[in-house]
Amino acid sequence: MNWPQAILFDLDGTLVDSAPDIATALNALMGELKFSEFPLEDVTIMVGGGVQLLIERALKARGQAADSDRIATLATRFVELYTPRATDETRLFPGVRDVLENYHNDGVGLGVCTNKPEGVTRMILEALGVAHLFGAVIGGDTLHLKKPDPAPLLAALGILERNAQGALMVGDSAADARAARGAALPVILVSYGYTQTPVCEMDTDGIVDCFTQLPEAVRGLGRMLAQL
């Protein structure tokens, strides 16, 4: 079976280690609000769900409740602080470049589905030299819906002109797993990502501890699907 024809990837915590730059921007915002800074390890478990959820989690951690209008205002300010420094320390995880290039060269359609804003997502991919490998990039503000809704995954497949039967999702969170299930996609999760809940407790078809393990995990999943 010629599978997969497409692979969709989460960004933060899956393809890129972006937590240091996110933490810098978030702590700059906390400074403006006269709140204490967060250590990096605290920020990593706040990432996922988009900017507004990041702000909500940060305020909650500082004992602050906020209505949707204030969260939206602070989210806009965070993006202003984050965008100029989004590539200062952000790096691809080990093995990502080689694995993506191999899939691209084999004709597999690659897409990014992230809850990060699309503009800064594209900027990061360009800065890291991998933007040309992706035929579809869906950010948290590309559609009216974002993960864990399956709509971003289905939109990416539409752009890639692939169907769900020939695709899978690779991510690091429950939102990725839920979006994949909603789109009728198998999902492989990385164990090194940004999540408070261990991926072994999530609904997944496979787990890899480093990105270089992904091709073998994908081949194993393909063999299993071929037997169904």
VEXDREN-2710 file (C-alpha; in Angstrom, 1 decimal):
% VEXDREN-2710
k/r/px/py/pz
1/MET/0.0/0.0/0.0
2/ASN/1.4/3.4/-1.0
3/TRP/0.8/5.0/2.3
4/PRO/1.0/7.7/3.5
5/GLN/0.3/10.2/0.8
6/ALA/0.2/13.1/3.3
7/ILE/1.4/13.8/6.7
8/LEU/0.2/16.7/8.8
9/PHE/2.4/18.1/11.6
10/ASP/1.8/20.2/14.7
11/LEU/4.5/22.9/15.0
12/ASP/5.4/23.9/18.6
13/GLY/6.8/20.9/20.6
14/THR/6.6/18.6/17.5
15/LEU/8.8/20.2/14.7
16/VAL/10.3/23.1/16.6
17/ASP/11.5/23.9/20.1
18/SER/10.0/27.3/20.4
19/ALA/9.4/27.5/24.1
20/PRO/12.3/29.8/24.9
21/ASP/11.1/32.5/22.6
22/ILE/7.5/32.1/23.7
23/ALA/8.7/32.3/27.4
24/THR/10.6/35.5/26.6
25/ALA/7.6/37.2/25.1
26/LEU/5.2/36.0/27.8
27/ASN/7.5/37.2/30.6
28/ALA/7.8/40.5/28.9
29/LEU/4.0/40.7/29.0
30/MET/4.0/39.7/32.6
31/GLY/6.5/42.4/33.3
32/GLU/4.2/45.0/31.8
33/LEU/1.4/43.7/34.0
34/LYS/3.7/43.8/37.1
35/PHE/3.5/40.1/37.5
36/SER/6.4/37.8/38.3
37/GLU/8.1/35.9/35.4
38/PHE/7.5/32.2/34.6
39/PRO/10.4/29.7/34.4
40/LEU/10.8/28.0/31.1
41/GLU/9.4/24.6/32.3
42/ASP/6.1/26.3/33.3
43/VAL/5.7/27.9/30.0
44/THR/6.1/24.7/28.0
45/ILE/3.0/23.2/29.6
46/MET/1.0/26.3/28.9
47/VAL/1.7/26.1/25.1
48/GLY/-1.0/24.6/22.9
49/GLY/-4.5/25.9/22.2
50/GLY/-3.5/29.2/20.7
51/VAL/-2.4/32.6/22.1
52/GLN/-5.6/33.4/24.0
53/LEU/-5.5/30.1/25.9
54/LEU/-1.8/30.8/26.7
55/ILE/-2.7/34.2/28.1
56/GLU/-5.6/32.7/30.1
57/ARG/-3.4/30.0/31.6
58/ALA/-0.7/32.6/32.5
59/LEU/-3.2/34.8/34.2
60/LYS/-4.8/31.9/36.1
61/ALA/-1.3/30.9/37.3
62/ARG/-0.9/34.4/38.7
63/GLY/-4.3/34.2/40.4
64/GLN/-6.0/36.5/37.9
65/ALA/-9.4/36.1/36.3
66/ALA/-10.0/37.9/33.1
67/ASP/-12.9/38.3/30.7
68/SER/-12.7/37.5/27.0
69/ASP/-12.2/41.1/26.0
70/ARG/-9.1/41.6/28.3
71/ILE/-7.7/38.2/27.2
72/ALA/-8.1/39.2/23.5
73/THR/-6.4/42.6/24.2
74/LEU/-3.5/40.9/26.0
75/ALA/-3.2/38.2/23.3
76/THR/-2.8/41.0/20.7
77/ARG/0.0/42.5/22.8
78/PHE/1.7/39.2/23.2
79/VAL/1.8/38.7/19.5
80/GLU/3.4/42.2/19.2
81/LEU/6.0/41.2/21.7
82/TYR/6.6/37.7/20.3
83/THR/6.7/38.2/16.6
84/PRO/10.0/40.2/16.5
85/ARG/11.8/37.5/18.6
86/ALA/10.0/34.4/17.3
87/THR/13.1/33.0/15.7
88/ASP/15.8/34.2/18.2
89/GLU/16.2/30.8/19.9
90/THR/13.6/28.6/18.1
91/ARG/15.2/25.6/16.5
92/LEU/14.1/22.4/14.7
93/PHE/14.2/19.4/16.9
94/PRO/17.0/16.9/16.1
95/GLY/16.3/14.9/12.9
96/VAL/13.4/17.0/11.7
97/ARG/15.0/18.5/8.7
98/ASP/16.3/15.2/7.3
99/VAL/13.0/13.3/7.9
100/LEU/10.9/16.1/6.3
101/GLU/13.2/16.3/3.3
102/ASN/13.1/12.6/2.7
103/TYR/9.3/12.6/2.8
104/HIS/9.1/15.6/0.5
105/ASN/11.5/14.0/-2.0
106/ASP/9.4/10.8/-1.9
107/GLY/6.3/12.8/-3.0
108/VAL/4.5/12.8/0.3
109/GLY/2.4/15.9/0.8
110/LEU/3.4/17.7/4.0
111/GLY/1.3/20.2/6.0
112/VAL/1.5/22.1/9.2
113/CYS/-1.6/22.5/11.4
114/THR/-0.9/24.6/14.4
115/ASN/-2.8/26.9/16.8
116/LYS/-0.1/29.5/16.4
117/PRO/-1.0/32.4/14.2
118/GLU/-0.4/31.6/10.5
119/GLY/1.8/34.7/9.8
120/VAL/4.4/33.9/12.5
121/THR/4.2/30.2/11.7
122/ARG/5.3/30.9/8.1
123/MET/8.0/33.3/9.3
124/ILE/9.4/30.5/11.5
125/LEU/9.4/28.0/8.8
126/GLU/11.1/30.4/6.4
127/ALA/13.8/31.3/9.0
128/LEU/14.5/27.6/9.7
129/GLY/14.8/26.8/6.0
130/VAL/11.9/24.3/5.7
131/ALA/9.0/26.4/4.4
132/HIS/9.4/25.0/0.9
133/LEU/8.8/21.5/2.1
134/PHE/5.2/22.2/3.1
135/GLY/2.3/22.4/0.7
136/ALA/-0.2/23.6/3.3
137/VAL/0.1/25.8/6.4
138/ILE/-2.9/26.2/8.6
139/GLY/-2.6/28.5/11.6
140/GLY/-4.9/29.2/14.6
141/ASP/-6.2/32.3/12.8
142/THR/-6.5/30.8/9.3
143/LEU/-10.0/29.5/9.9
144/HIS/-12.7/30.3/12.4
145/LEU/-12.0/26.9/14.1
146/LYS/-8.7/25.5/15.4
147/LYS/-7.5/22.2/16.9
148/PRO/-9.0/20.2/18.6
149/ASP/-11.6/20.8/15.9
150/PRO/-10.7/18.7/12.9
151/ALA/-11.4/21.6/10.4
152/PRO/-7.7/22.7/10.2
153/LEU/-6.6/19.2/9.3
154/LEU/-9.3/18.7/6.7
155/ALA/-8.5/22.1/5.2
156/ALA/-4.8/21.2/4.9
157/LEU/-5.7/17.9/3.2
158/GLY/-7.9/19.9/0.8
159/ILE/-5.0/22.2/-0.1
160/LEU/-2.7/19.2/-0.5
161/GLU/-5.3/17.4/-2.6
162/ARG/-5.1/14.3/-0.5
163/ASN/-7.8/12.4/1.4
164/ALA/-8.0/11.2/4.9
165/GLN/-7.6/7.5/4.0
166/GLY/-4.0/8.3/2.8
167/ALA/-3.0/10.6/5.6
168/LEU/-1.9/10.8/9.2
169/MET/-1.3/13.4/11.9
170/VAL/1.9/13.9/14.0
171/GLY/1.7/16.0/17.1
172/ASP/2.4/16.3/20.8
173/SER/-0.9/17.0/22.5
174/ALA/-4.4/15.9/23.3
175/ALA/-5.6/18.6/20.9
176/ASP/-3.7/17.0/18.1
177/ALA/-5.0/13.5/18.9
178/ARG/-8.6/14.8/19.2
179/ALA/-8.4/16.7/15.9
180/ALA/-7.0/13.6/14.2
181/ARG/-9.8/11.4/15.4
182/GLY/-12.3/14.0/14.3
183/ALA/-10.8/14.0/10.9
184/ALA/-10.7/10.2/10.8
185/LEU/-6.9/10.2/10.7
186/PRO/-4.5/7.9/12.5
187/VAL/-2.1/9.9/14.8
188/ILE/1.4/9.5/16.1
189/LEU/2.5/11.6/19.1
190/VAL/6.0/12.6/20.1
191/SER/6.8/12.2/23.8
192/TYR/9.2/15.2/24.0
193/GLY/6.6/17.9/23.3
194/TYR/4.7/20.6/25.2
195/THR/2.0/18.9/27.3
196/GLN/1.2/18.5/30.9
197/THR/-0.5/15.1/30.2
198/PRO/1.9/12.3/29.2
199/VAL/1.2/11.2/25.6
200/CYS/0.9/7.6/26.8
201/GLU/-2.4/8.6/28.4
202/MET/-3.8/9.9/25.1
203/ASP/-5.6/8.3/22.3
204/THR/-2.8/7.6/19.8
205/ASP/-1.7/5.0/17.3
206/GLY/1.9/5.3/18.1
207/ILE/4.5/7.2/20.2
208/VAL/8.0/8.2/19.3
209/ASP/10.7/9.5/21.7
210/CYS/12.7/11.4/19.0
211/PHE/11.8/12.6/15.5
212/THR/14.2/10.2/13.8
213/GLN/12.0/7.3/15.0
214/LEU/9.1/8.6/13.0
215/PRO/9.7/6.9/9.7
216/GLU/9.8/3.5/11.3
217/ALA/6.7/4.2/13.3
218/VAL/4.9/5.3/10.1
219/ARG/6.0/2.2/8.3
220/GLY/4.7/0.0/11.2
221/LEU/1.4/1.9/11.2
222/GLY/1.1/1.4/7.4
223/ARG/1.7/-2.3/7.7
224/MET/-1.0/-2.5/10.4
225/LEU/-3.5/-0.5/8.3
226/ALA/-2.8/-2.7/5.3
227/GLN/-3.9/-5.8/7.2
228/LEU/-7.3/-4.3/8.2
END
